[in-house]
Amino acid sequence: MKYLLLLLVLGVLWVSWKKRQVPPASPRAPEKPASAMLLCAHCGVHFPEGDGVSADGQAFCSAAHREASRQR
């Protein structure tokens, strides 16, 4: 019985030692910076700067809203 207990203790020590030997995971790549959010001059929806269109110094969420604003 004492040999079984000794074997169990040695097994736990061996497993914990092996876990420490594993190299840490590589750091994640830095995330790309967030883009600026703009407000559509026609409908008031916020959208990322790269997804919209602009005309006459105003930003629009789509070309359809740009045209609708011009017709008003």
Gaussian input, Z-matrix of N, CA and C with variables (Angstrom, degrees):
# hf/3-21g

backbone

0 1
 N
 C     1     B1
 C     2     B2     1     A1
 N     3     B3     2     A2     1     D1
 C     4     B4     3     A3     2     D2
 C     5     B5     4     A4     3     D3
 N     6     B6     5     A5     4     D4
 C     7     B7     6     A6     5     D5
 C     8     B8     7     A7     6     D6
 N     9     B9     8     A8     7     D7
 C    10    B10     9     A9     8     D8
 C    11    B11    10    A10     9     D9
 N    12    B12    11    A11    10    D10
 C    13    B13    12    A12    11    D11
 C    14    B14    13    A13    12    D12
 N    15    B15    14    A14    13    D13
 C    16    B16    15    A15    14    D14
 C    17    B17    16    A16    15    D15
 N    18    B18    17    A17    16    D16
 C    19    B19    18    A18    17    D17
 C    20    B20    19    A19    18    D18
 N    21    B21    20    A20    19    D19
 C    22    B22    21    A21    20    D20
 C    23    B23    22    A22    21    D21
 N    24    B24    23    A23    22    D22
 C    25    B25    24    A24    23    D23
 C    26    B26    25    A25    24    D24
 N    27    B27    26    A26    25    D25
 C    28    B28    27    A27    26    D26
 C    29    B29    28    A28    27    D27
 N    30    B30    29    A29    28    D28
 C    31    B31    30    A30    29    D29
 C    32    B32    31    A31    30    D30
 N    33    B33    32    A32    31    D31
 C    34    B34    33    A33    32    D32
 C    35    B35    34    A34    33    D33
 N    36    B36    35    A35    34    D34
 C    37    B37    36    A36    35    D35
 C    38    B38    37    A37    36    D36
 N    39    B39    38    A38    37    D37
 C    40    B40    39    A39    38    D38
 C    41    B41    40    A40    39    D39
 N    42    B42    41    A41    40    D40
 C    43    B43    42    A42    41    D41
 C    44    B44    43    A43    42    D42
 N    45    B45    44    A44    43    D43
 C    46    B46    45    A45    44    D44
 C    47    B47    46    A46    45    D45
 N    48    B48    47    A47    46    D46
 C    49    B49    48    A48    47    D47
 C    50    B50    49    A49    48    D48
 N    51    B51    50    A50    49    D49
 C    52    B52    51    A51    50    D50
 C    53    B53    52    A52    51    D51
 N    54    B54    53    A53    52    D52
 C    55    B55    54    A54    53    D53
 C    56    B56    55    A55    54    D54
 N    57    B57    56    A56    55    D55
 C    58    B58    57    A57    56    D56
 C    59    B59    58    A58    57    D57
 N    60    B60    59    A59    58    D58
 C    61    B61    60    A60    59    D59
 C    62    B62    61    A61    60    D60
 N    63    B63    62    A62    61    D61
 C    64    B64    63    A63    62    D62
 C    65    B65    64    A64    63    D63
 N    66    B66    65    A65    64    D64
 C    67    B67    66    A66    65    D65
 C    68    B68    67    A67    66    D66
 N    69    B69    68    A68    67    D67
 C    70    B70    69    A69    68    D68
 C    71    B71    70    A70    69    D69
 N    72    B72    71    A71    70    D70
 C    73    B73    72    A72    71    D71
 C    74    B74    73    A73    72    D72
 N    75    B75    74    A74    73    D73
 C    76    B76    75    A75    74    D74
 C    77    B77    76    A76    75    D75
 N    78    B78    77    A77    76    D76
 C    79    B79    78    A78    77    D77
 C    80    B80    79    A79    78    D78
 N    81    B81    80    A80    79    D79
 C    82    B82    81    A81    80    D80
 C    83    B83    82    A82    81    D81
 N    84    B84    83    A83    82    D82
 C    85    B85    84    A84    83    D83
 C    86    B86    85    A85    84    D84
 N    87    B87    86    A86    85    D85
 C    88    B88    87    A87    86    D86
 C    89    B89    88    A88    87    D87
 N    90    B90    89    A89    88    D88
 C    91    B91    90    A90    89    D89
 C    92    B92    91    A91    90    D90
 N    93    B93    92    A92    91    D91
 C    94    B94    93    A93    92    D92
 C    95    B95    94    A94    93    D93
 N    96    B96    95    A95    94    D94
 C    97    B97    96    A96    95    D95
 C    98    B98    97    A97    96    D96
 N    99    B99    98    A98    97    D97
 C   100   B100    99    A99    98    D98
 C   101   B101   100   A100    99    D99
 N   102   B102   101   A101   100   D100
 C   103   B103   102   A102   101   D101
 C   104   B104   103   A103   102   D102
 N   105   B105   104   A104   103   D103
 C   106   B106   105   A105   104   D104
 C   107   B107   106   A106   105   D105
 N   108   B108   107   A107   106   D106
 C   109   B109   108   A108   107   D107
 C   110   B110   109   A109   108   D108
 N   111   B111   110   A110   109   D109
 C   112   B112   111   A111   110   D110
 C   113   B113   112   A112   111   D111
 N   114   B114   113   A113   112   D112
 C   115   B115   114   A114   113   D113
 C   116   B116   115   A115   114   D114
 N   117   B117   116   A116   115   D115
 C   118   B118   117   A117   116   D116
 C   119   B119   118   A118   117   D117
 N   120   B120   119   A119   118   D118
 C   121   B121   120   A120   119   D119
 C   122   B122   121   A121   120   D120
 N   123   B123   122   A122   121   D121
 C   124   B124   123   A123   122   D122
 C   125   B125   124   A124   123   D123
 N   126   B126   125   A125   124   D124
 C   127   B127   126   A126   125   D125
 C   128   B128   127   A127   126   D126
 N   129   B129   128   A128   127   D127
 C   130   B130   129   A129   128   D128
 C   131   B131   130   A130   129   D129
 N   132   B132   131   A131   130   D130
 C   133   B133   132   A132   131   D131
 C   134   B134   133   A133   132   D132
 N   135   B135   134   A134   133   D133
 C   136   B136   135   A135   134   D134
 C   137   B137   136   A136   135   D135
 N   138   B138   137   A137   136   D136
 C   139   B139   138   A138   137   D137
 C   140   B140   139   A139   138   D138
 N   141   B141   140   A140   139   D139
 C   142   B142   141   A141   140   D140
 C   143   B143   142   A142   141   D141
 N   144   B144   143   A143   142   D142
 C   145   B145   144   A144   143   D143
 C   146   B146   145   A145   144   D144
 N   147   B147   146   A146   145   D145
 C   148   B148   147   A147   146   D146
 C   149   B149   148   A148   147   D147
 N   150   B150   149   A149   148   D148
 C   151   B151   150   A150   149   D149
 C   152   B152   151   A151   150   D150
 N   153   B153   152   A152   151   D151
 C   154   B154   153   A153   152   D152
 C   155   B155   154   A154   153   D153
 N   156   B156   155   A155   154   D154
 C   157   B157   156   A156   155   D155
 C   158   B158   157   A157   156   D156
 N   159   B159   158   A158   157   D157
 C   160   B160   159   A159   158   D158
 C   161   B161   160   A160   159   D159
 N   162   B162   161   A161   160   D160
 C   163   B163   162   A162   161   D161
 C   164   B164   163   A163   162   D162
 N   165   B165   164   A164   163   D163
 C   166   B166   165   A165   164   D164
 C   167   B167   166   A166   165   D165
 N   168   B168   167   A167   166   D166
 C   169   B169   168   A168   167   D167
 C   170   B170   169   A169   168   D168
 N   171   B171   170   A170   169   D169
 C   172   B172   171   A171   170   D170
 C   173   B173   172   A172   171   D171
 N   174   B174   173   A173   172   D172
 C   175   B175   174   A174   173   D173
 C   176   B176   175   A175   174   D174
 N   177   B177   176   A176   175   D175
 C   178   B178   177   A177   176   D176
 C   179   B179   178   A178   177   D177
 N   180   B180   179   A179   178   D178
 C   181   B181   180   A180   179   D179
 C   182   B182   181   A181   180   D180
 N   183   B183   182   A182   181   D181
 C   184   B184   183   A183   182   D182
 C   185   B185   184   A184   183   D183
 N   186   B186   185   A185   184   D184
 C   187   B187   186   A186   185   D185
 C   188   B188   187   A187   186   D186
 N   189   B189   188   A188   187   D187
 C   190   B190   189   A189   188   D188
 C   191   B191   190   A190   189   D189
 N   192   B192   191   A191   190   D190
 C   193   B193   192   A192   191   D191
 C   194   B194   193   A193   192   D192
 N   195   B195   194   A194   193   D193
 C   196   B196   195   A195   194   D194
 C   197   B197   196   A196   195   D195
 N   198   B198   197   A197   196   D196
 C   199   B199   198   A198   197   D197
 C   200   B200   199   A199   198   D198
 N   201   B201   200   A200   199   D199
 C   202   B202   201   A201   200   D200
 C   203   B203   202   A202   201   D201
 N   204   B204   203   A203   202   D202
 C   205   B205   204   A204   203   D203
 C   206   B206   205   A205   204   D204
 N   207   B207   206   A206   205   D205
 C   208   B208   207   A207   206   D206
 C   209   B209   208   A208   207   D207
 N   210   B210   209   A209   208   D208
 C   211   B211   210   A210   209   D209
 C   212   B212   211   A211   210   D210
 N   213   B213   212   A212   211   D211
 C   214   B214   213   A213   212   D212
 C   215   B215   214   A214   213   D213

   B1=1.4551
   B2=1.5264
   B3=1.3611
   B4=1.4541
   B5=1.5226
   B6=1.3579
   B7=1.4687
   B8=1.5333
   B9=1.3107
   B10=1.4601
   B11=1.5258
   B12=1.3090
   B13=1.4532
   B14=1.5330
   B15=1.3312
   B16=1.4576
   B17=1.5260
   B18=1.3231
   B19=1.4615
   B20=1.5344
   B21=1.3049
   B22=1.4608
   B23=1.5364
   B24=1.3141
   B25=1.4670
   B26=1.5211
   B27=1.3306
   B28=1.4587
   B29=1.5349
   B30=1.3022
   B31=1.4634
   B32=1.5165
   B33=1.3127
   B34=1.4628
   B35=1.5279
   B36=1.3282
   B37=1.4579
   B38=1.5209
   B39=1.3135
   B40=1.4592
   B41=1.5306
   B42=1.3417
   B43=1.4679
   B44=1.5306
   B45=1.3250
   B46=1.4662
   B47=1.5296
   B48=1.3209
   B49=1.4620
   B50=1.5222
   B51=1.3230
   B52=1.4668
   B53=1.5301
   B54=1.3120
   B55=1.4651
   B56=1.5147
   B57=1.3155
   B58=1.4690
   B59=1.5253
   B60=1.3090
   B61=1.4530
   B62=1.5213
   B63=1.3226
   B64=1.4591
   B65=1.5239
   B66=1.3376
   B67=1.4676
   B68=1.5290
   B69=1.3157
   B70=1.4749
   B71=1.5282
   B72=1.2960
   B73=1.4628
   B74=1.5207
   B75=1.3126
   B76=1.4616
   B77=1.5284
   B78=1.3182
   B79=1.4672
   B80=1.5194
   B81=1.3047
   B82=1.4688
   B83=1.5179
   B84=1.2994
   B85=1.4587
   B86=1.5279
   B87=1.3132
   B88=1.4693
   B89=1.5234
   B90=1.3041
   B91=1.4603
   B92=1.5218
   B93=1.3197
   B94=1.4600
   B95=1.5282
   B96=1.3173
   B97=1.4620
   B98=1.5353
   B99=1.2913
   B100=1.4590
   B101=1.5245
   B102=1.3125
   B103=1.4620
   B104=1.5248
   B105=1.3019
   B106=1.4696
   B107=1.5295
   B108=1.3120
   B109=1.4555
   B110=1.5265
   B111=1.3089
   B112=1.4633
   B113=1.5201
   B114=1.3102
   B115=1.4590
   B116=1.5218
   B117=1.3239
   B118=1.4683
   B119=1.5384
   B120=1.3281
   B121=1.4639
   B122=1.5294
   B123=1.3192
   B124=1.4639
   B125=1.5337
   B126=1.3514
   B127=1.4696
   B128=1.5294
   B129=1.3313
   B130=1.4587
   B131=1.5112
   B132=1.3228
   B133=1.4662
   B134=1.5226
   B135=1.3389
   B136=1.4598
   B137=1.5240
   B138=1.3262
   B139=1.4661
   B140=1.5247
   B141=1.3551
   B142=1.4623
   B143=1.5216
   B144=1.2945
   B145=1.4491
   B146=1.5281
   B147=1.3099
   B148=1.4553
   B149=1.5187
   B150=1.3211
   B151=1.4682
   B152=1.5248
   B153=1.2925
   B154=1.4618
   B155=1.5142
   B156=1.3197
   B157=1.4577
   B158=1.5252
   B159=1.3200
   B160=1.4604
   B161=1.5207
   B162=1.3027
   B163=1.4628
   B164=1.5207
   B165=1.2945
   B166=1.4637
   B167=1.5272
   B168=1.3236
   B169=1.4591
   B170=1.5167
   B171=1.3114
   B172=1.4633
   B173=1.5243
   B174=1.3094
   B175=1.4543
   B176=1.5217
   B177=1.3375
   B178=1.4662
   B179=1.5170
   B180=1.3384
   B181=1.4532
   B182=1.5268
   B183=1.3172
   B184=1.4624
   B185=1.5275
   B186=1.3191
   B187=1.4602
   B188=1.5283
   B189=1.3173
   B190=1.4642
   B191=1.5353
   B192=1.3357
   B193=1.4627
   B194=1.5219
   B195=1.3238
   B196=1.4626
   B197=1.5197
   B198=1.3375
   B199=1.4799
   B200=1.5192
   B201=1.3387
   B202=1.4643
   B203=1.5229
   B204=1.3036
   B205=1.4550
   B206=1.5275
   B207=1.3104
   B208=1.4638
   B209=1.5403
   B210=1.3258
   B211=1.4569
   B212=1.5180
   B213=1.3075
   B214=1.4774
   B215=1.4612
   A1=110.95
   A2=116.83
   A3=119.06
   A4=110.93
   A5=118.05
   A6=120.68
   A7=111.19
   A8=115.95
   A9=120.05
   A10=110.58
   A11=117.22
   A12=122.06
   A13=110.76
   A14=116.81
   A15=120.96
   A16=110.50
   A17=117.55
   A18=121.78
   A19=110.75
   A20=117.12
   A21=121.41
   A22=110.80
   A23=118.09
   A24=122.26
   A25=110.16
   A26=116.86
   A27=120.20
   A28=111.26
   A29=117.35
   A30=121.12
   A31=111.40
   A32=117.94
   A33=121.70
   A34=109.98
   A35=117.22
   A36=120.44
   A37=111.49
   A38=117.49
   A39=121.48
   A40=111.15
   A41=117.40
   A42=121.42
   A43=110.38
   A44=117.54
   A45=119.37
   A46=110.60
   A47=118.71
   A48=121.69
   A49=110.88
   A50=117.25
   A51=121.12
   A52=111.20
   A53=117.17
   A54=119.87
   A55=111.21
   A56=117.56
   A57=120.70
   A58=111.35
   A59=118.07
   A60=122.08
   A61=112.29
   A62=118.88
   A63=123.01
   A64=108.37
   A65=118.16
   A66=119.09
   A67=110.34
   A68=116.72
   A69=119.28
   A70=110.19
   A71=115.33
   A72=120.97
   A73=109.24
   A74=115.35
   A75=119.65
   A76=109.26
   A77=116.94
   A78=119.16
   A79=111.02
   A80=114.86
   A81=120.13
   A82=110.36
   A83=114.56
   A84=119.86
   A85=108.53
   A86=117.26
   A87=118.52
   A88=110.73
   A89=114.83
   A90=120.04
   A91=109.79
   A92=115.11
   A93=117.75
   A94=108.84
   A95=116.83
   A96=119.22
   A97=111.25
   A98=114.97
   A99=120.71
   A100=109.82
   A101=115.86
   A102=118.90
   A103=109.55
   A104=114.91
   A105=120.40
   A106=109.56
   A107=115.77
   A108=121.22
   A109=108.71
   A110=115.04
   A111=121.04
   A112=109.73
   A113=115.88
   A114=122.52
   A115=108.48
   A116=117.20
   A117=121.66
   A118=108.49
   A119=115.42
   A120=120.69
   A121=111.86
   A122=117.64
   A123=120.74
   A124=111.91
   A125=116.50
   A126=118.66
   A127=114.14
   A128=117.90
   A129=120.06
   A130=114.93
   A131=118.48
   A132=122.18
   A133=109.20
   A134=116.79
   A135=120.87
   A136=108.79
   A137=116.73
   A138=121.65
   A139=108.90
   A140=117.58
   A141=120.45
   A142=111.10
   A143=116.38
   A144=122.13
   A145=112.45
   A146=118.02
   A147=121.37
   A148=114.54
   A149=118.70
   A150=121.59
   A151=113.56
   A152=118.42
   A153=120.54
   A154=113.12
   A155=114.60
   A156=123.13
   A157=107.55
   A158=115.79
   A159=118.33
   A160=110.20
   A161=115.41
   A162=122.32
   A163=107.99
   A164=116.24
   A165=122.39
   A166=112.30
   A167=117.20
   A168=121.04
   A169=114.42
   A170=118.56
   A171=122.33
   A172=109.22
   A173=116.13
   A174=122.03
   A175=109.71
   A176=115.67
   A177=122.03
   A178=109.14
   A179=116.55
   A180=120.78
   A181=112.19
   A182=118.15
   A183=120.94
   A184=109.68
   A185=114.33
   A186=119.43
   A187=110.54
   A188=117.36
   A189=120.73
   A190=110.68
   A191=117.37
   A192=119.80
   A193=110.40
   A194=118.00
   A195=120.05
   A196=110.46
   A197=116.46
   A198=120.67
   A199=111.27
   A200=117.09
   A201=120.01
   A202=110.89
   A203=117.06
   A204=120.44
   A205=111.06
   A206=116.70
   A207=120.65
   A208=111.01
   A209=118.05
   A210=121.81
   A211=111.89
   A212=117.82
   A213=120.15
   A214=112.64
   D1=-40.11
   D2=-178.59
   D3=-67.27
   D4=-30.04
   D5=177.88
   D6=-70.07
   D7=-34.76
   D8=176.74
   D9=-65.76
   D10=-42.49
   D11=177.64
   D12=-65.13
   D13=-42.67
   D14=177.38
   D15=-62.45
   D16=-42.06
   D17=178.45
   D18=-63.60
   D19=-39.61
   D20=178.63
   D21=-64.57
   D22=-44.85
   D23=179.13
   D24=-63.37
   D25=-44.38
   D26=178.15
   D27=-63.46
   D28=-37.39
   D29=177.77
   D30=-64.34
   D31=-43.15
   D32=178.77
   D33=-64.38
   D34=-42.85
   D35=177.65
   D36=-63.11
   D37=-41.36
   D38=-179.48
   D39=-64.97
   D40=-43.10
   D41=179.45
   D42=-64.83
   D43=-43.09
   D44=179.66
   D45=-66.75
   D46=-35.81
   D47=177.20
   D48=-66.76
   D49=-40.08
   D50=179.38
   D51=-66.05
   D52=-36.56
   D53=179.01
   D54=-65.13
   D55=-32.61
   D56=178.43
   D57=-73.82
   D58=-22.19
   D59=-178.43
   D60=-78.04
   D61=-17.70
   D62=-178.86
   D63=-69.88
   D64=126.85
   D65=179.63
   D66=-66.19
   D67=147.72
   D68=179.51
   D69=-65.03
   D70=153.78
   D71=179.79
   D72=-64.04
   D73=146.95
   D74=-180.00
   D75=-66.93
   D76=145.30
   D77=-179.59
   D78=-64.54
   D79=146.46
   D80=179.49
   D81=-68.35
   D82=151.87
   D83=175.97
   D84=-67.49
   D85=142.96
   D86=179.80
   D87=-63.67
   D88=141.72
   D89=179.96
   D90=-73.70
   D91=150.01
   D92=178.30
   D93=-70.05
   D94=147.38
   D95=-177.35
   D96=-65.47
   D97=149.65
   D98=179.76
   D99=-69.12
   D100=142.30
   D101=178.39
   D102=-86.09
   D103=158.24
   D104=-179.26
   D105=-68.66
   D106=144.83
   D107=177.77
   D108=-99.44
   D109=134.12
   D110=179.60
   D111=-114.93
   D112=162.43
   D113=-179.58
   D114=-108.69
   D115=126.31
   D116=179.09
   D117=-66.54
   D118=129.35
   D119=-178.91
   D120=-71.29
   D121=-16.64
   D122=-177.59
   D123=-94.83
   D124=-51.72
   D125=-173.59
   D126=-109.34
   D127=-13.22
   D128=177.86
   D129=84.93
   D130=9.79
   D131=179.91
   D132=-81.14
   D133=139.21
   D134=174.30
   D135=-82.86
   D136=138.71
   D137=-179.82
   D138=-147.49
   D139=156.12
   D140=178.28
   D141=-65.11
   D142=146.47
   D143=-175.72
   D144=-57.17
   D145=-37.80
   D146=-177.67
   D147=-75.20
   D148=-13.74
   D149=-176.38
   D150=-93.73
   D151=-10.90
   D152=-173.56
   D153=-103.56
   D154=-176.62
   D155=176.69
   D156=-127.23
   D157=157.56
   D158=179.92
   D159=-131.95
   D160=153.63
   D161=177.20
   D162=-159.51
   D163=138.82
   D164=177.30
   D165=54.91
   D166=35.27
   D167=178.26
   D168=76.98
   D169=7.08
   D170=179.12
   D171=-114.54
   D172=152.96
   D173=179.24
   D174=-105.92
   D175=140.59
   D176=179.07
   D177=-130.01
   D178=149.91
   D179=-178.25
   D180=-77.75
   D181=-19.03
   D182=178.90
   D183=-155.61
   D184=164.66
   D185=178.21
   D186=-66.34
   D187=-31.65
   D188=179.01
   D189=-63.68
   D190=-39.97
   D191=179.20
   D192=-72.75
   D193=-31.49
   D194=174.86
   D195=-62.52
   D196=-44.90
   D197=179.13
   D198=-67.48
   D199=-39.50
   D200=179.02
   D201=-64.01
   D202=-35.36
   D203=179.44
   D204=-70.64
   D205=-34.85
   D206=178.09
   D207=-67.61
   D208=-31.83
   D209=-177.13
   D210=-77.52
   D211=-19.01
   D212=179.66
   D213=-71.08

